[in-house]
């Protein structure tokens, strides 16, 4: 009888300890999952101002979402005949497992002033090497 009680106490403690590690209903994030790029929405705000919204899952952090947006902006600018794009702002948020990036870029044929300048031809080539889609 004493052995059974000890065994039950041990099993109860082990079960409680394991339960504390992973709360019921909580699903861990995908670790090591490759990013899934879910597309780009583009809105031309003015002749040289564009808003892009990108979505993806499997991103490690917001910087991967920003890179996706930068690649999309570079491709769009290049298609429209602009050699440069300057990042005006980027907002990244996570909605469940989906990361969303909302960015605005100023497009320019000449090298614009500013800190976050993208040479569109170089950026598109770099995106291809990194495996980040530009469309």
C-alpha positions in Angstrom: 0.0 0.0 0.0 2.8 2.4 0.9 4.6 1.6 -2.4 1.4 2.4 -4.4 1.0 5.8 -2.6 4.7 6.7 -3.3 4.3 5.7 -6.9 1.1 7.8 -7.2 2.8 10.8 -5.5 5.8 10.5 -7.8 3.5 10.3 -11.0 1.4 13.2 -9.7 4.5 15.4 -9.2 6.0 14.4 -12.6 2.7 15.2 -14.3 2.4 18.5 -12.6 6.0 19.4 -13.5 5.4 18.5 -17.2 2.1 20.4 -17.2 3.9 23.5 -16.1 6.3 23.4 -19.0 3.6 23.7 -21.7 0.3 25.3 -20.7 -2.8 23.6 -22.1 -3.9 25.0 -25.4 -0.6 26.8 -26.1 1.1 25.8 -29.4 4.8 26.6 -29.7 6.0 28.8 -32.5 7.4 27.1 -35.6 11.1 26.8 -35.0 13.4 26.5 -38.0 10.5 26.8 -40.4 11.4 28.5 -43.7 9.6 31.8 -44.3 6.5 31.7 -46.4 6.0 34.9 -48.4 2.3 35.5 -48.7 2.3 38.4 -51.2 2.4 42.1 -51.6 -0.3 44.7 -52.0 0.8 48.0 -53.7 -1.0 51.3 -53.7 0.4 54.2 -55.7 -0.2 57.3 -53.5 1.3 59.8 -55.9 3.5 59.6 -59.0 6.6 59.0 -56.9 5.1 57.7 -53.6 4.1 54.1 -53.1 2.6 52.2 -50.1 3.3 48.5 -49.8 1.9 45.9 -47.5 3.6 42.5 -47.2 2.6 39.4 -45.3 4.6 36.3 -44.3 4.7 33.5 -41.8 7.8 31.8 -40.4 9.8 35.0 -40.0 12.3 35.0 -37.1 11.6 38.7 -36.4 10.5 42.0 -37.9 13.7 42.5 -39.8 12.8 39.7 -42.2 9.5 41.4 -42.8 11.2 44.7 -43.5 13.6 42.9 -45.9 10.6 41.4 -47.8 9.1 44.9 -48.1 12.4 46.4 -49.2 12.7 43.8 -52.0 9.1 44.4 -53.1 9.7 48.2 -53.2 12.9 47.8 -55.1 11.2 45.6 -57.7 8.2 47.9 -58.0 10.4 51.0 -58.4 12.6 49.3 -61.0 9.5 48.2 -63.0 8.3 51.8 -63.0 11.6 53.1 -64.3 13.0 54.5 -61.0 16.6 53.8 -60.1 16.2 54.5 -56.4 13.7 54.3 -53.5 13.9 56.0 -50.2 12.1 54.4 -47.2 9.8 56.9 -45.6 8.4 54.6 -42.9 7.8 50.9 -42.1 5.5 49.5 -39.5 5.8 45.8 -38.7 3.2 43.9 -36.5 2.5 40.3 -35.8 -1.1 39.0 -36.1 -1.2 35.5 -34.8 1.4 33.6 -36.8 1.4 36.1 -39.7 3.8 39.0 -39.8 2.6 42.1 -41.7 4.7 45.0 -42.9 3.2 48.3 -43.9 5.8 50.6 -45.7 5.9 53.8 -47.7 8.7 54.5 -50.2 9.5 57.6 -52.2 10.6 56.7 -55.7 13.3 58.6 -57.6 15.2 58.5 -60.8 18.1 60.3 -59.3 19.9 59.5 -56.0 17.7 61.2 -53.3 18.9 62.6 -50.0 18.3 60.5 -46.9 19.6 57.6 -44.9 17.5 54.7 -46.1 18.2 54.8 -49.8 17.8 51.7 -52.0 19.6 51.3 -55.3 16.8 49.3 -56.9 18.9 47.2 -59.4 21.4 46.2 -56.7 18.6 45.4 -54.2 16.6 43.2 -56.6 19.8 41.2 -57.4 20.6 40.8 -53.6 17.0 39.7 -53.0 17.3 37.0 -55.6 20.5 35.8 -54.0 18.9 35.7 -50.6 15.8 33.9 -51.9 13.4 36.8 -51.0 10.7 37.2 -53.7 10.4 40.7 -55.2 6.8 40.2 -56.5 
